[in-house]
Amino acid sequence: MDGRRGAMRGLAARAATIAVATALAGAPGLSGPAASALAVDPGAAARNVPTGAVVVVAATAAAAEAAVVRAGGRVEAPLPLARAVAARIGPAAAARLATAAVRVVRDIKIPVSSAGFAPSIALDSQLSAVNPGPDWSRQAGSGVGVALVDTGVAPSTDLDGRVVRGPDLSAGDSDDGRAALDEYGHGTFMAGLIAGDGTASAAGPVRHMGVAPGATVVSVKVAGRDGTTTLSRLIEGIGWVVVHAPEHNIRVMNLSFGLVTQLPAAIDPLAGAVEAAWAEGITVVASAGNGGPGAVTMPGSDPWVLTAGASDTHKTASVADDTLAPWSGQARVGGVTKPEVVAPGVSVVSLRAPGSTIDLLHPSARIGDRYFVGSGTSMATAMTSGAAAVLLSDHPLATPDDVKGALAGTARPLAGSYGDQIDLYAADHARAQPSWQQHHAIAFDGLGTGLRQMPWSDARWSDSRWSDSRWSDSRWSDARWSDSRWSDARWSDARWSDARWSDARWSDARWSDARWSDARWSDARWSDARWSDAR
């Protein structure tokens, strides 16, 4: 089984490296209506090309870089998995790029999806609300890596020995060592909900534990002191996860960020990135956002990913009185109903990052020295990621489609919510259904191979491949994941060599403070009003 699983993940990884690389440009070379529209009226087109910090997408990253240089812009970072570069361009460069075979997207700021942090409550009811069941234990999620693309993770006894620190893309500016950990506090809070084991509260009346206390958190830091990142940094973080998934057995990726965008998924850079991870075999869990009914943020609006909204347990262990949080995002996006599931997201208890931004702004949200209380779809997303890790620990050969189908298909109805409340025990013991396999359009074409479906979609589905309560090894036969689909010659390891992804790439010099200045990330974005205790 391990051999087949390794082959599967290796092949999926090679497939995934192409996914982000083609996602952003639509068709190679931007032929067709998109390219024509840019060339019809250069003056009008230039007015529609953003200036300042942008992401420029072309047939290849090298082509994007060359286009920026020719136009007189400045390339700031390559985004090889996205066939793009992060750049800065002025009006003159924008006018020149308007007639080139590229797509230019604003490198917009993306906030985390927390609604606020509030005074402590007496009862930690969130774990019982997802119904872990009698099979659940402190080993739940063992062997599974959960990539947390967020603000970093501060040290905690609840996570001892189960945090892998990936790259720091945030350009943190603290001089006390916290910059490499978690200056803002959001990522630490998410990590506790995913995989905290409750060590620090073991002697108390309530043990505060994550949904998958046996899982490993792989931290990819993309945001610093103010809790925001950019499109380019988020894509780079996702790219790192895709490339390094095999070595850390990353099977789940938590994205508790929200971006308001008008781009359809087919040409959205972030949609392409998360679909690449999905094709790699990584279950991507994203937040629905805190904009209330009628709005779901990207990447939660992507049709493939598993999107989580927030429920309110009303501080009781019973789920009978649970309701949808009024600010939890939900909408129909491109014909798809989002979110698919909800999980506790109101007055949720998790790990505190002492001295972080949210810790200093909201001292009344502290529970002793180790824990904190917060609300938002970020929290629901982290709990859903933990649930996905538990399923993948029990069913290691499952695809992301399987995990999404199991969680959404067994969830309990919640009044007024598009998504239903997670029932982890029911999902873990579900009978597999053909309907779990998704059939959405894909935002990439497989580097010219004409990819129109996920790698696991070739074989005919048969219920004889599934056991009643556990997913059998026979589902993933060697024939299903054949080498002929993604041959070594085409997707060689040399493509993603250590030299390409060297430590120098993620050096402090590259991600200097000057790049992400205080002026760019103003404190006004995260005002006290947004993070008020009254929330």
C-alpha positions in Angstrom: 0.0 0.0 0.0 2.8 2.4 0.9 4.5 1.9 -2.5 1.3 2.5 -4.4 0.5 5.5 -2.2 4.0 6.9 -2.8 3.7 6.4 -6.5 0.3 8.1 -6.5 1.5 11.1 -4.6 4.6 11.4 -6.7 2.6 11.3 -9.9 0.0 13.7 -8.5 2.8 16.0 -7.4 4.1 16.1 -10.9 0.6 16.8 -12.2 0.2 19.5 -9.7 3.3 21.4 -10.6 1.7 22.1 -14.0 -1.6 23.1 -12.4 -0.7 26.5 -11.1 1.7 27.1 -13.9 -1.2 27.1 -16.5 -4.0 28.4 -14.3 -3.6 32.0 -14.7 -3.2 32.5 -18.4 -6.3 30.7 -19.5 -5.2 29.2 -22.8 -1.4 29.4 -23.6 -0.5 32.7 -25.1 -3.8 34.2 -24.2 -5.3 33.5 -27.6 -8.9 34.2 -28.3 -11.2 36.9 -26.9 -9.1 37.8 -23.9 -6.0 38.6 -26.0 -8.1 40.3 -28.7 -9.7 42.6 -26.3 -6.3 43.9 -25.1 -5.2 44.6 -28.7 -8.2 46.3 -30.2 -7.8 49.8 -28.6 -4.5 50.3 -26.8 -5.6 53.5 -25.2 -8.8 52.0 -23.8 -7.1 48.8 -22.8 -4.4 50.7 -20.9 -7.0 52.4 -18.8 -8.1 48.9 -17.6 -4.5 47.7 -16.7 -3.8 48.3 -13.0 -0.6 50.1 -12.0 1.6 49.8 -9.0 2.0 46.3 -7.5 0.7 43.7 -9.9 0.9 40.1 -10.9 1.7 39.6 -14.6 0.7 36.3 -16.2 2.0 34.9 -19.5 2.6 31.6 -21.2 5.6 31.1 -19.0 7.1 33.0 -16.0 10.1 33.8 -18.2 7.8 35.3 -20.8 6.0 37.4 -18.1 9.4 38.7 -16.9 10.5 39.6 -20.4 7.2 41.4 -21.0 7.6 43.5 -17.8 11.2 44.4 -18.6 10.3 45.4 -22.2 7.5 47.5 -20.9 9.8 49.3 -18.5 8.4 47.8 -15.3 10.3 46.3 -12.4 10.1 42.5 -11.7 10.0 41.9 -7.9 9.6 38.2 -7.6 9.1 35.2 -10.0 6.0 33.0 -9.5 7.1 30.0 -11.5 4.2 27.8 -10.5 1.8 30.4 -11.8 3.5 31.3 -15.1 3.8 34.8 -13.6 5.9 37.4 -11.9 5.1 39.9 -9.2 6.0 43.4 -10.5 5.6 47.1 -10.2 4.5 49.1 -13.2 3.7 52.7 -13.9 1.2 54.2 -16.4 3.6 54.0 -19.3 4.5 50.3 -18.6 0.8 49.6 -18.2 0.0 51.0 -21.6 2.7 48.8 -23.2 1.5 45.7 -21.4 -2.0 46.4 -22.5 -1.1 45.3 -26.0 1.0 42.3 -25.0 0.0 38.7 -24.7 -0.2 38.9 -20.9 -2.8 39.3 -18.2 -2.2 41.9 -15.5 -3.9 41.4 -12.1 -3.6 43.8 -9.2 -1.5 42.4 -6.4 -4.3 43.0 -4.0 -4.1 42.8 -0.2 -5.8 39.8 1.3 -6.8 39.7 5.0 -7.3 36.8 7.3 -10.9 35.8 7.8 -11.4 36.3 11.6 -14.3 38.4 12.7 -12.9 39.3 16.1 -11.7 38.3 19.5 -13.9 38.5 22.6 -13.9 38.0 26.4 -13.5 34.4 27.6 -16.4 32.0 28.0 -16.6 29.2 30.5 -17.4 26.2 28.2 -15.3 24.9 25.3 -18.0 23.3 23.2 -16.5 23.4 19.7 -15.1 19.9 19.6 -18.3 18.2 20.6 -20.2 20.3 17.9 -18.3 18.4 15.1 -19.1 15.0 16.7 -15.7 13.3 16.7 -17.3 10.1 17.9 -16.1 7.2 20.1 -13.2 6.3 17.7 -11.6 9.7 18.2 -8.5 10.1 20.4 -5.5 12.3 20.9 -3.9 10.3 18.0 -6.6 11.5 15.6 -4.9 12.8 12.4 -1.6 11.0 13.0 0.7 10.9 10.1 -1.0 13.7 8.2 0.6 17.1 7.4 -1.7 20.1 7.4 -0.2 23.1 5.6 -1.2 26.3 7.4 -0.6 29.2 5.0 -1.1 32.1 7.5 0.7 34.4 9.9 3.1 31.8 11.3 2.9 29.7 14.5 4.2 30.7 17.9 5.7 28.0 20.2 3.2 26.1 22.4 3.3 23.0 24.5 0.1 22.0 22.8 2.0 21.6 19.5 5.4 20.4 20.7 7.2 18.3 18.1 4.4 18.7 15.6 5.2 22.0 13.8 7.3 22.1 10.7 8.4 25.7 9.9 8.4 26.3 6.1 9.4 29.6 4.4 8.7 33.0 5.9 7.4 35.2 3.0 6.0 37.9 5.2 9.0 40.2 5.7 8.3 40.3 9.4 9.8 43.4 11.1 10.1 42.4 14.7 13.6 42.4 16.2 12.8 39.9 19.1 12.6 36.7 17.1 8.8 36.8 16.8 9.0 37.8 13.1 9.9 34.2 12.2 7.1 32.9 14.3 3.8 34.7 14.6 3.6 38.5 15.1 -0.1 38.8 14.5 -1.4 35.8 16.4 -3.9 34.4 13.8 -1.9 31.5 12.6 -1.2 30.2 16.1 -4.9 30.3 16.9 -5.6 28.3 13.7 -2.9 25.8 14.5 -4.5 25.1 17.9 -7.9 24.5 16.3 -6.3 22.1 13.8 -3.9 20.1 15.9 -3.6 21.3 19.5 -3.5 18.4 22.0 -4.5 20.3 25.1 -1.4 19.7 27.1 -1.5 23.2 28.7 -5.1 22.7 29.8 -4.9 19.0 30.8 -5.3 19.8 34.5 -8.1 22.2 34.1 -11.9 21.7 34.0 -11.9 21.8 30.2 -9.2 20.5 27.9 -8.9 22.7 24.9 -8.0 20.5 22.0 -7.9 20.7 18.2 -9.9 18.4 15.9 -6.7 16.4 14.8 -4.4 16.5 17.8 -2.1 13.8 16.2 -1.5 15.8 13.0 1.5 17.9 12.1 1.2 21.5 11.2 3.4 22.7 8.3 3.6 26.5 8.7 4.0 28.7 5.7 4.1 32.3 6.8 2.7 34.8 4.3 1.5 37.6 6.6 3.1 39.6 9.4 2.2 42.0 12.1 -1.0 43.3 10.6 -2.4 40.0 9.4 -2.6 40.8 5.6 -0.8 39.3 2.7 -0.8 39.9 -1.1 -1.9 37.8 -4.0 1.7 37.1 -5.1 2.8 36.1 -1.7 -0.2 33.8 -1.2 0.5 32.1 -4.6 4.2 31.7 -3.6 3.1 30.1 -0.3 0.7 27.7 -2.1 3.5 26.9 -4.6 5.8 26.0 -1.8 3.2 23.6 -0.4 2.6 21.9 -3.7 6.3 21.3 -4.3 7.1 20.1 -0.7 3.9 18.1 -0.1 5.6 14.7 -0.5 8.3 15.3 2.0 5.9 16.4 4.8 3.0 14.2 3.7 0.9 17.4 3.3 -2.7 16.2 2.6 -4.6 19.2 3.7 -4.0 23.0 3.2 -5.8 25.6 5.4 -6.5 29.0 3.8 -8.2 31.2 6.3 -7.9 34.3 4.1 -10.5 36.0 2.0 -10.1 38.1 -1.2 -13.0 39.9 -2.8 -12.6 39.5 -6.6 -14.8 39.9 -9.7 -12.7 37.6 -11.8 -14.2 34.3 -12.8 -12.4 31.2 -11.5 -11.2 30.3 -15.0 -8.8 33.3 -15.1 -8.3 34.0 -11.4 -4.7 33.4 -10.3 -5.7 32.3 -6.9 -8.2 29.8 -8.2 -5.5 28.3 -10.4 -3.2 28.0 -7.5 -5.6 26.2 -5.2 -6.7 23.9 -8.0 -3.1 23.0 -8.5 -2.9 21.9 -4.9 -6.2 20.0 -5.3 -4.7 18.1 -8.3 -1.6 17.4 -6.2 -3.9 15.4 -3.8 -4.1 18.1 -1.2 -7.6 18.8 0.2 -7.8 22.6 0.2 -10.1 24.1 2.9 -10.9 27.8 2.6 -13.0 30.3 4.5 -16.4 31.6 3.2 -15.5 35.1 4.5 -17.3 37.3 7.0 -19.4 39.3 4.6 -22.7 37.6 5.4 -25.3 36.3 2.9 -24.7 37.0 -0.7 -20.9 37.1 -0.5 -18.1 34.4 -0.5 -14.5 35.4 -0.8 -11.8 33.8 -3.0 -10.4 31.1 -2.7 -13.5 29.9 -0.9 -15.5 30.7 -4.0 -13.5 28.3 -6.2 -15.8 25.3 -7.1 -13.3 22.6 -6.3 -12.2 23.5 -2.8 -14.0 22.7 0.4 -15.4 25.9 1.8 -16.3 26.4 5.5 -18.8 28.8 7.0 -19.2 29.5 10.7 -21.8 28.2 13.2 -22.6 29.4 16.7 -22.8 26.8 19.4 -24.3 29.3 21.9 -21.8 28.0 24.4 -23.6 24.7 24.9 -22.4 21.1 24.3 -25.7 20.3 22.5 -25.9 20.9 18.8 -29.7 21.2 18.9 -29.5 25.0 19.5 -26.6 25.7 17.0 -27.3 28.4 14.4 -25.5 30.0 11.5 -23.4 33.0 12.5 -25.1 36.1 10.9 -21.9 37.4 9.3 -20.9 34.0 7.8 -20.6 34.3 4.1 -22.8 32.2 1.8 -23.8 32.6 -1.9 -24.2 30.8 -5.2 -21.0 31.4 -7.1 -20.9 30.3 -10.8 -23.8 27.9 -10.2 -22.2 26.3 -7.1 -23.6 26.7 -3.6 -21.0 27.9 -1.1 -20.1 27.0 1.6 -20.5 23.2 1.5 -20.0 22.8 5.3 -20.1 24.9 8.5 -18.2 24.4 11.7 -18.0 26.3 15.0 -16.8 29.9 14.5 -18.2 32.0 17.3 -16.4 32.3 20.7 -14.0 29.6 19.7 -11.2 28.7 22.1 -7.6 28.1 20.9 -4.0 29.0 21.4 -2.7 32.4 22.4 0.4 34.0 20.8 1.7 36.2 23.7 2.8 39.6 22.6 1.2 39.4 19.2 -1.0 42.1 17.7 -4.3 40.5 18.6 -3.1 39.6 22.0 -2.1 43.2 22.8 -5.3 44.6 21.3 -7.7 42.2 23.0 -6.4 41.3 26.5 -10.0 40.5 27.6 -10.0 37.6 25.1 -7.3 35.7 27.1 -8.0 32.6 29.0 -5.1 32.3 31.4 -1.7 32.4 29.9 -2.1 30.0 27.1 -5.5 30.3 25.4 -7.6 32.9 23.6 -11.2 33.3 22.3 -12.1 34.5 18.8 -14.8 34.4 16.1 -14.8 34.2 12.3 -15.0 31.8 9.4 -11.2 31.5 9.8 -11.9 29.4 12.9 -14.5 27.3 11.2 -12.0 26.7 8.4 -9.3 25.5 10.8 -11.7 23.0 12.5 -12.7 21.7 9.1 -9.1 21.2 8.1 -8.6 19.2 11.3 -11.6 17.1 10.3 -10.1 16.5 6.9 -6.8 15.4 8.5 -8.7 12.9 10.7 -10.4 11.4 7.6 -7.1 11.2 5.7 -5.3 9.5 8.6 -8.0 6.8 8.6 -8.4 6.7 4.8 -4.9 7.5 3.5 -5.7 6.8 -0.2 -8.6 9.1 -0.4 -8.7 11.9 -3.0 -9.6 15.5 -2.1 -12.9 14.9 -3.9 -13.5 11.9 -1.5 -12.8 14.0 1.6 -15.0 16.8 0.5 -17.8 14.4 -0.5 -17.7 12.6 2.8 -17.8 15.7 4.9 -20.4 17.5 2.9 -22.5 14.4 2.3 -22.8 13.5 5.9 -23.2 16.9 7.5 -26.2 17.8 9.6 -28.7 20.4 8.3 -28.4 23.8 9.9 -31.4 26.2 9.6 -30.7 29.1 7.3 -27.4 27.8 6.1 -26.3 26.8 2.6 -23.7 24.5 4.2 -24.5 21.8 6.8 -22.8 21.3 10.2 -19.8 18.8 10.1 -20.4 15.4 11.6 -16.9 13.9 11.7 -18.0 10.5 13.0 -20.6 10.1 10.2 -18.1 11.2 7.6 -15.4 8.7 8.9 -17.9 5.9 8.6 -19.7 6.9 5.4 -20.4 4.6 2.5 -18.6 6.1 -0.6 -20.8 7.6 -3.3 -20.0 8.1 -7.0 -21.4 11.6 -6.6 -18.4 12.6 -4.5 -16.3 12.9 -7.6 -16.5 16.5 -8.9 -16.9 17.6 -12.5 -16.3 21.3 -12.6 -14.4 23.2 -15.2 -10.6 23.4 -14.4 -8.7 26.6 -14.5 -5.6 25.1 -16.2 -4.9 22.8 -19.2 -1.9 20.8 -17.9 0.8 22.7 -19.8 -0.7 22.0 -23.1 -1.8 18.4 -22.5 -5.4 19.4 -22.7 -6.2 18.6 -19.0 -9.9 18.7 -18.5 -10.3 16.6 -15.3 -8.5 15.8 -12.1 -5.8 13.0 -12.3 -8.0 10.5 -10.5 -11.0 10.9 -12.8 -9.8 8.5 -15.6 -10.9 5.2 -14.1 -14.6 4.1 -14.0 -16.0 4.4 -10.5 -17.2 1.1 -9.0 -18.8 0.7 -5.6 -17.0 -2.7 -5.3 -13.8 -0.8 -4.7 -15.1 0.6 -1.4 -15.6 -1.0 1.9 -18.6 -0.2 4.0 -16.8 1.8 6.6 -13.2 2.3 5.3 -11.9 3.1 1.9 -10.1 0.0 0.5 -6.6 -0.1 -1.0 -8.1 -1.4 -4.3 -9.4 2.0 -5.1 -5.9 3.2 -5.9 -4.5 0.4 -8.1 -1.3 1.0 -10.1 -3.3 1.0 -13.3 -5.3 4.0 -12.1 -2.3 6.2 -11.5 -0.1 5.0 -14.4 3.2 6.5 -15.2 2.1 7.0 -18.8 -0.1 9.9 -17.8 2.5 12.1 -16.2 5.7 10.5 -17.5 9.1 11.1 -15.8 10.5 12.5 -19.0 7.9 15.3 -19.1 7.7 16.1 -15.4 11.2 15.3 -14.2 12.5 16.1 -10.7 15.0 18.4 -12.4 12.1 20.8 -13.0 11.7 21.4 -9.3 15.3 20.9 -8.2 16.7 21.9 -4.9 18.7 24.6 -6.6 15.5 26.2 -7.9 13.9 26.2 -4.5 17.0 27.0 -2.5 17.0 28.7 0.8 18.4 31.7 -0.9 15.1 32.1 -2.7 13.4 32.7 0.7 16.1 34.9 2.1 15.6 37.9 4.2 17.3 40.0 1.5 14.7 39.0 -1.0 11.8 39.8 1.2 13.1 43.0 2.7 11.2 45.4 4.9 11.3 47.9 2.1 9.2 45.7 -0.1 6.3 45.5 2.4 6.5 48.9 4.0 4.2 50.1 6.8 2.6 52.5 4.4 1.4 49.5 2.3 0.0 47.6 5.3 -1.6 50.3 7.4 -3.0 49.6 10.8 -6.2 51.3 9.8 -7.1 48.1 7.9 -7.4 46.2 11.2 -8.9 48.8 13.4 -10.2 48.2 16.9 -13.7 48.5 15.5 -13.2 45.4 13.5 -11.6 43.4 16.3 -13.8 44.8 19.1 -14.8 42.6 22.0 -18.4 43.6 21.4 -18.2 41.6 18.2 
